[in-house]
């Protein structure tokens, strides 16, 4: 039996993104500011900025707008959206 083809989510987000990077990207895609992301995830704003910078490099974008434009909150699997700490859209 052939393996399932990769989902759009898997094609957009490389496997090398860890869970925290995915959480930050999810919240960023919802339009949250770094300070808001930090409060939701229990991180300092500086730590969130570090994650955002990592995402720039990994996903080969040069600014926050490009990064947020790569995905929408609906691109994330339902099980991720349910467990991610985020206000409802």
Backbone atoms as SQL, in Angstrom:
CREATE TABLE atoms (id INTEGER PRIMARY KEY, chain TEXT, resi INTEGER, resn TEXT, atom TEXT, x REAL, y REAL, z REAL);
INSERT INTO atoms VALUES
  (1, 'A', 1, 'UNK', 'N', 0.837, -1.173, 0.000),
  (2, 'A', 1, 'UNK', 'CA', 0.000, 0.000, 0.000),
  (3, 'A', 1, 'UNK', 'C', 0.887, 1.242, 0.000),
  (4, 'A', 2, 'UNK', 'N', 0.615, 2.167, -0.897),
  (5, 'A', 2, 'UNK', 'CA', 1.428, 3.377, -1.010),
  (6, 'A', 2, 'UNK', 'C', 1.125, 4.324, 0.145),
  (7, 'A', 3, 'UNK', 'N', 2.153, 5.049, 0.620),
  (8, 'A', 3, 'UNK', 'CA', 1.906, 6.013, 1.699),
  (9, 'A', 3, 'UNK', 'C', 1.019, 7.153, 1.197),
  (10, 'A', 4, 'UNK', 'N', 0.304, 7.769, 2.133),
  (11, 'A', 4, 'UNK', 'CA', -0.532, 8.914, 1.779),
  (12, 'A', 4, 'UNK', 'C', 0.335, 10.043, 1.245),
  (13, 'A', 5, 'UNK', 'N', -0.146, 10.768, 0.237),
  (14, 'A', 5, 'UNK', 'CA', 0.626, 11.914, -0.245),
  (15, 'A', 5, 'UNK', 'C', 0.679, 12.976, 0.840),
  (16, 'A', 6, 'UNK', 'N', 1.712, 13.806, 0.826),
  (17, 'A', 6, 'UNK', 'CA', 1.803, 14.843, 1.858),
  (18, 'A', 6, 'UNK', 'C', 0.643, 15.830, 1.740),
  (19, 'A', 7, 'UNK', 'N', 0.185, 16.304, 2.884),
  (20, 'A', 7, 'UNK', 'CA', -0.887, 17.297, 2.890),
  (21, 'A', 7, 'UNK', 'C', -0.317, 18.658, 2.510),
  (22, 'A', 8, 'UNK', 'N', -1.202, 19.605, 2.209),
  (23, 'A', 8, 'UNK', 'CA', -0.746, 20.972, 1.939),
  (24, 'A', 8, 'UNK', 'C', 0.049, 21.498, 3.120),
  (25, 'A', 9, 'UNK', 'N', -0.406, 21.181, 4.318),
  (26, 'A', 9, 'UNK', 'CA', 0.274, 21.626, 5.530),
  (27, 'A', 9, 'UNK', 'C', 1.707, 21.120, 5.556),
  (28, 'A', 10, 'UNK', 'N', 1.882, 19.828, 5.268),
  (29, 'A', 10, 'UNK', 'CA', 3.215, 19.244, 5.281),
  (30, 'A', 10, 'UNK', 'C', 4.103, 19.820, 4.181),
  (31, 'A', 11, 'UNK', 'N', 3.500, 20.176, 3.063),
  (32, 'A', 11, 'UNK', 'CA', 4.288, 20.734, 1.965),
  (33, 'A', 11, 'UNK', 'C', 4.698, 22.168, 2.278),
  (34, 'A', 12, 'UNK', 'N', 3.845, 22.902, 2.956),
  (35, 'A', 12, 'UNK', 'CA', 4.141, 24.296, 3.305),
  (36, 'A', 12, 'UNK', 'C', 5.145, 24.360, 4.442),
  (37, 'A', 13, 'UNK', 'N', 4.954, 23.521, 5.448),
  (38, 'A', 13, 'UNK', 'CA', 5.795, 23.569, 6.646),
  (39, 'A', 13, 'UNK', 'C', 6.742, 22.383, 6.686),
  (40, 'A', 14, 'UNK', 'N', 8.021, 22.654, 6.485),
  (41, 'A', 14, 'UNK', 'CA', 8.985, 21.560, 6.489),
  (42, 'A', 14, 'UNK', 'C', 9.011, 20.837, 7.831),
  (43, 'A', 15, 'UNK', 'N', 9.367, 19.574, 7.758),
  (44, 'A', 15, 'UNK', 'CA', 9.453, 18.764, 8.971),
  (45, 'A', 15, 'UNK', 'C', 10.440, 19.340, 9.970),
  (46, 'A', 16, 'UNK', 'N', 11.359, 20.163, 9.507),
  (47, 'A', 16, 'UNK', 'CA', 12.366, 20.680, 10.421),
  (48, 'A', 16, 'UNK', 'C', 11.832, 21.777, 11.355),
  (49, 'A', 17, 'UNK', 'N', 10.567, 22.168, 11.197),
  (50, 'A', 17, 'UNK', 'CA', 9.973, 23.090, 12.164),
  (51, 'A', 17, 'UNK', 'C', 9.573, 22.295, 13.400),
  (52, 'A', 18, 'UNK', 'N', 10.036, 22.773, 14.554),
  (53, 'A', 18, 'UNK', 'CA', 9.634, 22.086, 15.775),
  (54, 'A', 18, 'UNK', 'C', 8.257, 22.575, 16.222),
  (55, 'A', 19, 'UNK', 'N', 7.733, 21.961, 17.237),
  (56, 'A', 19, 'UNK', 'CA', 6.379, 22.272, 17.697),
  (57, 'A', 19, 'UNK', 'C', 6.243, 23.742, 18.080),
  (58, 'A', 20, 'UNK', 'N', 7.208, 24.279, 18.795),
  (59, 'A', 20, 'UNK', 'CA', 7.130, 25.679, 19.226),
  (60, 'A', 20, 'UNK', 'C', 7.152, 26.614, 18.019),
  (61, 'A', 21, 'UNK', 'N', 7.985, 26.332, 17.035),
  (62, 'A', 21, 'UNK', 'CA', 8.016, 27.165, 15.829),
  (63, 'A', 21, 'UNK', 'C', 6.669, 27.122, 15.119),
  (64, 'A', 22, 'UNK', 'N', 6.048, 25.960, 15.077),
  (65, 'A', 22, 'UNK', 'CA', 4.722, 25.841, 14.455),
  (66, 'A', 22, 'UNK', 'C', 3.681, 26.627, 15.244),
  (67, 'A', 23, 'UNK', 'N', 3.775, 26.578, 16.570),
  (68, 'A', 23, 'UNK', 'CA', 2.842, 27.351, 17.399),
  (69, 'A', 23, 'UNK', 'C', 2.981, 28.838, 17.124),
  (70, 'A', 24, 'UNK', 'N', 4.229, 29.306, 17.080),
  (71, 'A', 24, 'UNK', 'CA', 4.476, 30.722, 16.813),
  (72, 'A', 24, 'UNK', 'C', 3.951, 31.091, 15.432),
  (73, 'A', 25, 'UNK', 'N', 4.213, 30.262, 14.447),
  (74, 'A', 25, 'UNK', 'CA', 3.738, 30.540, 13.096),
  (75, 'A', 25, 'UNK', 'C', 2.210, 30.552, 13.041),
  (76, 'A', 26, 'UNK', 'N', 1.575, 29.614, 13.723),
  (77, 'A', 26, 'UNK', 'CA', 0.115, 29.567, 13.772),
  (78, 'A', 26, 'UNK', 'C', -0.435, 30.869, 14.344),
  (79, 'A', 27, 'UNK', 'N', 0.108, 31.301, 15.475),
  (80, 'A', 27, 'UNK', 'CA', -0.390, 32.519, 16.115),
  (81, 'A', 27, 'UNK', 'C', -0.086, 33.757, 15.274),
  (82, 'A', 28, 'UNK', 'N', 1.073, 33.757, 14.643),
  (83, 'A', 28, 'UNK', 'CA', 1.425, 34.860, 13.742),
  (84, 'A', 28, 'UNK', 'C', 0.448, 34.902, 12.573),
  (85, 'A', 29, 'UNK', 'N', 0.066, 33.747, 12.062),
  (86, 'A', 29, 'UNK', 'CA', -0.866, 33.695, 10.932),
  (87, 'A', 29, 'UNK', 'C', -2.251, 34.199, 11.327),
  (88, 'A', 30, 'UNK', 'N', -2.543, 34.195, 12.625),
  (89, 'A', 30, 'UNK', 'CA', -3.805, 34.734, 13.122),
  (90, 'A', 30, 'UNK', 'C', -3.726, 36.240, 13.331),
  (91, 'A', 31, 'UNK', 'N', -2.541, 36.814, 13.074),
  (92, 'A', 31, 'UNK', 'CA', -2.378, 38.260, 13.177),
  (93, 'A', 31, 'UNK', 'C', -1.947, 38.763, 14.538),
  (94, 'A', 32, 'UNK', 'N', -1.504, 37.871, 15.410),
  (95, 'A', 32, 'UNK', 'CA', -1.085, 38.302, 16.741),
  (96, 'A', 32, 'UNK', 'C', 0.285, 38.959, 16.703),
  (97, 'A', 33, 'UNK', 'N', 0.481, 39.892, 17.612),
  (98, 'A', 33, 'UNK', 'CA', 1.785, 40.559, 17.774),
  (99, 'A', 33, 'UNK', 'C', 2.694, 39.668, 18.608),
  (100, 'A', 34, 'UNK', 'N', 4.001, 39.947, 18.550),
  (101, 'A', 34, 'UNK', 'CA', 4.961, 39.157, 19.323),
  (102, 'A', 34, 'UNK', 'C', 4.619, 39.151, 20.802),
  (103, 'A', 35, 'UNK', 'N', 4.235, 40.300, 21.331),
  (104, 'A', 35, 'UNK', 'CA', 3.916, 40.375, 22.759),
  (105, 'A', 35, 'UNK', 'C', 2.708, 39.500, 23.096),
  (106, 'A', 36, 'UNK', 'N', 1.720, 39.457, 22.212),
  (107, 'A', 36, 'UNK', 'CA', 0.536, 38.626, 22.427),
  (108, 'A', 36, 'UNK', 'C', 0.884, 37.142, 22.344),
  (109, 'A', 37, 'UNK', 'N', 1.727, 36.804, 21.375),
  (110, 'A', 37, 'UNK', 'CA', 2.175, 35.420, 21.225),
  (111, 'A', 37, 'UNK', 'C', 2.922, 34.990, 22.481),
  (112, 'A', 38, 'UNK', 'N', 3.793, 35.862, 22.949),
  (113, 'A', 38, 'UNK', 'CA', 4.554, 35.561, 24.159),
  (114, 'A', 38, 'UNK', 'C', 3.664, 35.294, 25.359),
  (115, 'A', 39, 'UNK', 'N', 2.655, 36.114, 25.548),
  (116, 'A', 39, 'UNK', 'CA', 1.743, 35.915, 26.684),
  (117, 'A', 39, 'UNK', 'C', 1.012, 34.593, 26.579),
  (118, 'A', 40, 'UNK', 'N', 0.555, 34.248, 25.384),
  (119, 'A', 40, 'UNK', 'CA', -0.178, 32.988, 25.200),
  (120, 'A', 40, 'UNK', 'C', 0.694, 31.763, 25.416),
  (121, 'A', 41, 'UNK', 'N', 1.953, 31.856, 25.007),
  (122, 'A', 41, 'UNK', 'CA', 2.844, 30.694, 25.080),
  (123, 'A', 41, 'UNK', 'C', 3.749, 30.705, 26.303),
  (124, 'A', 42, 'UNK', 'N', 3.659, 31.759, 27.121),
  (125, 'A', 42, 'UNK', 'CA', 4.513, 31.843, 28.299),
  (126, 'A', 42, 'UNK', 'C', 5.966, 32.123, 27.961),
  (127, 'A', 43, 'UNK', 'N', 6.169, 32.934, 26.911),
  (128, 'A', 43, 'UNK', 'CA', 7.511, 33.282, 26.452),
  (129, 'A', 43, 'UNK', 'C', 7.715, 34.785, 26.536),
  (130, 'A', 44, 'UNK', 'N', 8.973, 35.207, 26.614),
  (131, 'A', 44, 'UNK', 'CA', 9.242, 36.641, 26.542),
  (132, 'A', 44, 'UNK', 'C', 9.098, 37.091, 25.096),
  (133, 'A', 45, 'UNK', 'N', 8.877, 38.377, 24.917),
  (134, 'A', 45, 'UNK', 'CA', 8.776, 38.916, 23.559),
  (135, 'A', 45, 'UNK', 'C', 10.084, 38.681, 22.808),
  (136, 'A', 46, 'UNK', 'N', 11.190, 38.765, 23.518),
  (137, 'A', 46, 'UNK', 'CA', 12.498, 38.538, 22.881),
  (138, 'A', 46, 'UNK', 'C', 12.611, 37.099, 22.354),
  (139, 'A', 47, 'UNK', 'N', 12.103, 36.147, 23.110),
  (140, 'A', 47, 'UNK', 'CA', 12.136, 34.756, 22.672),
  (141, 'A', 47, 'UNK', 'C', 11.254, 34.554, 21.444),
  (142, 'A', 48, 'UNK', 'N', 10.096, 35.191, 21.444),
  (143, 'A', 48, 'UNK', 'CA', 9.212, 35.104, 20.275),
  (144, 'A', 48, 'UNK', 'C', 9.913, 35.691, 19.060),
  (145, 'A', 49, 'UNK', 'N', 10.569, 36.831, 19.225),
  (146, 'A', 49, 'UNK', 'CA', 11.306, 37.436, 18.106),
  (147, 'A', 49, 'UNK', 'C', 12.357, 36.475, 17.575),
  (148, 'A', 50, 'UNK', 'N', 12.988, 35.740, 18.470),
  (149, 'A', 50, 'UNK', 'CA', 13.988, 34.758, 18.053),
  (150, 'A', 50, 'UNK', 'C', 13.340, 33.657, 17.208),
  (151, 'A', 51, 'UNK', 'N', 12.178, 33.177, 17.645),
  (152, 'A', 51, 'UNK', 'CA', 11.470, 32.161, 16.860),
  (153, 'A', 51, 'UNK', 'C', 11.060, 32.709, 15.495),
  (154, 'A', 52, 'UNK', 'N', 10.596, 33.937, 15.462),
  (155, 'A', 52, 'UNK', 'CA', 10.193, 34.541, 14.189),
  (156, 'A', 52, 'UNK', 'C', 11.410, 34.634, 13.263),
  (157, 'A', 53, 'UNK', 'N', 12.551, 35.034, 13.797),
  (158, 'A', 53, 'UNK', 'CA', 13.778, 35.103, 12.992),
  (159, 'A', 53, 'UNK', 'C', 14.170, 33.726, 12.462),
  (160, 'A', 54, 'UNK', 'N', 14.035, 32.709, 13.295),
  (161, 'A', 54, 'UNK', 'CA', 14.321, 31.341, 12.854),
  (162, 'A', 54, 'UNK', 'C', 13.403, 30.958, 11.698),
  (163, 'A', 55, 'UNK', 'N', 12.133, 31.316, 11.821),
  (164, 'A', 55, 'UNK', 'CA', 11.168, 31.004, 10.772),
  (165, 'A', 55, 'UNK', 'C', 11.518, 31.714, 9.467),
  (166, 'A', 56, 'UNK', 'N', 11.996, 32.960, 9.549),
  (167, 'A', 56, 'UNK', 'CA', 12.441, 33.687, 8.345),
  (168, 'A', 56, 'UNK', 'C', 13.479, 32.861, 7.605),
  (169, 'A', 57, 'UNK', 'N', 14.460, 32.366, 8.355),
  (170, 'A', 57, 'UNK', 'CA', 15.549, 31.605, 7.728),
  (171, 'A', 57, 'UNK', 'C', 15.070, 30.267, 7.180),
  (172, 'A', 58, 'UNK', 'N', 14.320, 29.535, 7.975),
  (173, 'A', 58, 'UNK', 'CA', 13.893, 28.199, 7.571),
  (174, 'A', 58, 'UNK', 'C', 12.968, 28.251, 6.355),
  (175, 'A', 59, 'UNK', 'N', 12.063, 29.229, 6.352),
  (176, 'A', 59, 'UNK', 'CA', 11.058, 29.311, 5.292),
  (177, 'A', 59, 'UNK', 'C', 11.458, 30.267, 4.171),
  (178, 'A', 60, 'UNK', 'N', 12.665, 30.807, 4.274),
  (179, 'A', 60, 'UNK', 'CA', 13.241, 31.650, 3.217),
  (180, 'A', 60, 'UNK', 'C', 12.356, 32.846, 2.878),
  (181, 'A', 61, 'UNK', 'N', 12.005, 33.601, 3.911),
  (182, 'A', 61, 'UNK', 'CA', 11.269, 34.852, 3.725),
  (183, 'A', 61, 'UNK', 'C', 12.060, 35.960, 4.396),
  (184, 'A', 62, 'UNK', 'N', 11.752, 37.204, 4.030),
  (185, 'A', 62, 'UNK', 'CA', 12.542, 38.304, 4.574),
  (186, 'A', 62, 'UNK', 'C', 11.762, 39.243, 5.486),
  (187, 'A', 63, 'UNK', 'N', 10.468, 39.011, 5.628),
  (188, 'A', 63, 'UNK', 'CA', 9.715, 39.864, 6.544),
  (189, 'A', 63, 'UNK', 'C', 8.489, 39.135, 7.084),
  (190, 'A', 64, 'UNK', 'N', 7.899, 39.752, 8.081),
  (191, 'A', 64, 'UNK', 'CA', 6.755, 39.155, 8.783),
  (192, 'A', 64, 'UNK', 'C', 5.542, 38.979, 7.868),
  (193, 'A', 65, 'UNK', 'N', 5.336, 39.925, 6.971),
  (194, 'A', 65, 'UNK', 'CA', 4.202, 39.843, 6.052),
  (195, 'A', 65, 'UNK', 'C', 4.326, 38.625, 5.151),
  (196, 'A', 66, 'UNK', 'N', 5.523, 38.408, 4.600),
  (197, 'A', 66, 'UNK', 'CA', 5.743, 37.213, 3.769),
  (198, 'A', 66, 'UNK', 'C', 5.515, 35.942, 4.577),
  (199, 'A', 67, 'UNK', 'N', 6.023, 35.948, 5.806),
  (200, 'A', 67, 'UNK', 'CA', 5.886, 34.780, 6.660),
  (201, 'A', 67, 'UNK', 'C', 4.413, 34.484, 6.933),
  (202, 'A', 68, 'UNK', 'N', 3.670, 35.491, 7.329),
  (203, 'A', 68, 'UNK', 'CA', 2.249, 35.302, 7.613),
  (204, 'A', 68, 'UNK', 'C', 1.480, 34.919, 6.354),
  (205, 'A', 69, 'UNK', 'N', 1.946, 35.363, 5.201),
  (206, 'A', 69, 'UNK', 'CA', 1.267, 35.064, 3.950),
  (207, 'A', 69, 'UNK', 'C', 1.464, 33.638, 3.460),
  (208, 'A', 70, 'UNK', 'N', 2.429, 32.932, 4.043),
  (209, 'A', 70, 'UNK', 'CA', 2.673, 31.542, 3.620),
  (210, 'A', 70, 'UNK', 'C', 1.548, 30.612, 4.021),
  (211, 'A', 71, 'UNK', 'N', 0.928, 30.890, 5.143),
  (212, 'A', 71, 'UNK', 'CA', -0.099, 30.001, 5.679),
  (213, 'A', 71, 'UNK', 'C', -1.242, 30.808, 6.269),
  (214, 'A', 72, 'UNK', 'N', -2.388, 30.167, 6.354),
  (215, 'A', 72, 'UNK', 'CA', -3.493, 30.757, 7.098),
  (216, 'A', 72, 'UNK', 'C', -3.765, 29.821, 8.268),
  (217, 'A', 73, 'UNK', 'N', -4.466, 30.283, 9.278),
  (218, 'A', 73, 'UNK', 'CA', -4.770, 29.378, 10.392),
  (219, 'A', 73, 'UNK', 'C', -5.475, 28.102, 9.933),
  (220, 'A', 74, 'UNK', 'N', -6.233, 28.183, 8.852),
  (221, 'A', 74, 'UNK', 'CA', -6.945, 27.007, 8.351),
  (222, 'A', 74, 'UNK', 'C', -6.031, 25.983, 7.684),
  (223, 'A', 75, 'UNK', 'N', -4.777, 26.363, 7.391),
  (224, 'A', 75, 'UNK', 'CA', -3.822, 25.422, 6.806),
  (225, 'A', 75, 'UNK', 'C', -3.323, 24.407, 7.831),
  (226, 'A', 76, 'UNK', 'N', -3.481, 24.736, 9.108),
  (227, 'A', 76, 'UNK', 'CA', -3.009, 23.846, 10.159),
  (228, 'A', 76, 'UNK', 'C', -4.034, 22.743, 10.385),
  (229, 'A', 77, 'UNK', 'N', -3.571, 21.531, 10.663),
  (230, 'A', 77, 'UNK', 'CA', -4.514, 20.429, 10.874),
  (231, 'A', 77, 'UNK', 'C', -5.452, 20.731, 12.041),
  (232, 'A', 78, 'UNK', 'N', -6.671, 20.231, 11.973),
  (233, 'A', 78, 'UNK', 'CA', -7.634, 20.507, 13.052),
  (234, 'A', 78, 'UNK', 'C', -7.109, 20.139, 14.437),
  (235, 'A', 79, 'UNK', 'N', -6.407, 19.026, 14.541),
  (236, 'A', 79, 'UNK', 'CA', -5.898, 18.629, 15.857),
  (237, 'A', 79, 'UNK', 'C', -4.879, 19.632, 16.394),
  (238, 'A', 80, 'UNK', 'N', -4.138, 20.288, 15.502),
  (239, 'A', 80, 'UNK', 'CA', -3.180, 21.310, 15.941),
  (240, 'A', 80, 'UNK', 'C', -3.933, 22.553, 16.394),
  (241, 'A', 81, 'UNK', 'N', -4.914, 22.966, 15.604),
  (242, 'A', 81, 'UNK', 'CA', -5.676, 24.174, 15.943),
  (243, 'A', 81, 'UNK', 'C', -6.395, 24.009, 17.273),
  (244, 'A', 82, 'UNK', 'N', -6.841, 22.800, 17.559),
  (245, 'A', 82, 'UNK', 'CA', -7.566, 22.553, 18.801),
  (246, 'A', 82, 'UNK', 'C', -6.637, 22.610, 20.009),
  (247, 'A', 83, 'UNK', 'N', -5.393, 22.204, 19.837),
  (248, 'A', 83, 'UNK', 'CA', -4.482, 22.155, 20.962),
  (249, 'A', 83, 'UNK', 'C', -3.632, 23.413, 21.097),
  (250, 'A', 84, 'UNK', 'N', -3.486, 24.193, 20.024),
  (251, 'A', 84, 'UNK', 'CA', -2.682, 25.415, 20.100),
  (252, 'A', 84, 'UNK', 'C', -3.384, 26.416, 20.999),
  (253, 'A', 85, 'UNK', 'N', -2.582, 27.101, 21.781),
  (254, 'A', 85, 'UNK', 'CA', -3.132, 28.088, 22.694),
  (255, 'A', 85, 'UNK', 'C', -3.357, 29.384, 21.926),
  (256, 'A', 86, 'UNK', 'N', -4.570, 29.621, 21.517),
  (257, 'A', 86, 'UNK', 'CA', -4.855, 30.814, 20.725),
  (258, 'A', 86, 'UNK', 'C', -6.289, 31.225, 20.887),
  (259, 'A', 87, 'UNK', 'N', -6.526, 32.528, 20.857),
  (260, 'A', 87, 'UNK', 'CA', -7.921, 32.979, 20.877),
  (261, 'A', 87, 'UNK', 'C', -8.607, 32.582, 19.580),
  (262, 'A', 88, 'UNK', 'N', -9.885, 32.399, 19.643),
  (263, 'A', 88, 'UNK', 'CA', -10.647, 32.044, 18.448),
  (264, 'A', 88, 'UNK', 'C', -10.649, 33.198, 17.464),
  (265, 'A', 89, 'UNK', 'N', -10.604, 32.839, 16.165),
  (266, 'A', 89, 'UNK', 'CA', -10.585, 33.868, 15.121),
  (267, 'A', 89, 'UNK', 'C', -11.977, 34.441, 14.926);
